[in-house]
């Protein structure tokens, strides 16, 4: 079974984007600080999924359908802060990237982590940051496909029935084909699935 990194598009089809706090770890806080960001924003529309750096965010209503079907998710409330541009704006309506409507949003993650198998294509850079070679990437609105035989490989004996999990010591939220199919069947907007590897 293939596994995917679930993410959102940046600057596409009029969708607004959030910037998360770089001082918080989503797994260690009760509330996550965020800002509506004009950098790379596509507009002021709130999609079913909202780009927020490495953090996964979706409409609260979407999260409720996910948690009904995939129990291994945790949600975090968002605290919206104002940027300098918002605080100093003479007319807030001129800030085209700010959503005009208030729609409840939720950040989410999986507290479950697994280590990958030795055949996974991971390298360590000079800074000690792990890079995963050959996985699918999002460049603008284009998905660069995964290279055959490369990426992350997990044992089906270890993963079992889990559909959401992370690689140990990484922030990548991974999901199975079942999650991808569920989201596609529900026609959720502004969500991309980047093929990362396989469960074998």
RAHUZI-V256285 format. One record per residue. RES is the residue in one letter. PHI is phi in whole degrees, -180 to 180 (* if undefined). Layout:
res | phi
RES | PHI
RES | PHI
//
This chain:
res | phi
X | *
X | -76
X | -122
X | -134
X | -93
X | -91
X | -146
X | -126
X | -75
X | -112
X | 69
X | -115
X | 52
X | 79
X | -83
X | -76
X | -130
X | -108
X | -115
X | -86
X | -65
X | -91
X | -108
X | -120
X | -105
X | -56
X | -82
X | -122
X | -123
X | -94
X | -136
X | -104
X | -80
X | -139
X | -134
X | -72
X | -110
X | -90
X | -73
X | 69
X | -68
X | -90
X | 157
X | -114
X | -82
X | -96
X | -83
X | -61
X | -119
X | -123
X | -64
X | -151
X | 60
X | -87
X | -92
X | -90
X | -133
X | -146
X | -60
X | -58
X | -63
X | -69
X | -59
X | -63
X | -73
X | -65
X | -68
X | -66
X | -106
X | -135
X | -72
X | -85
X | -107
X | -120
X | -114
X | -131
X | -72
X | -107
X | -116
X | -85
X | -110
X | -97
X | -79
X | -57
X | -62
X | -67
X | -65
X | -100
X | -69
X | -75
X | -135
X | -61
X | -68
X | -77
X | -86
X | -68
X | -89
X | -82
X | -58
X | -85
X | -118
X | -101
X | -121
X | -60
X | -122
X | -136
X | -88
X | -146
X | -156
X | -110
X | -77
X | -93
X | -127
X | -133
X | -90
X | -91
X | -78
X | -60
X | -77
X | -64
X | -95
X | -119
X | -127
X | -108
X | -85
X | -61
X | -83
X | 86
X | -84
X | -79
X | -120
X | -100
X | -86
X | 84
X | -87
X | -65
X | -131
X | -103
X | -121
X | 67
X | -104
X | -106
X | -96
X | -84
X | -66
X | -68
X | -80
X | -60
X | 82
X | -114
X | 116
X | -100
X | -125
X | -125
X | -79
X | -64
X | -65
X | -82
X | -70
X | 59
X | -96
X | -71
X | -109
X | -127
X | -165
X | -122
X | -75
X | -52
X | 63
X | -139
X | -99
X | -67
X | -85
X | -104
X | -143
X | -91
X | -59
X | -62
X | -67
X | -56
X | -62
X | -61
X | -66
X | -67
X | -65
X | -91
X | 54
X | -66
X | -101
X | 63
X | -130
X | -127
X | -118
X | -100
X | -67
X | -110
X | 162
X | -146
X | -98
X | -124
//
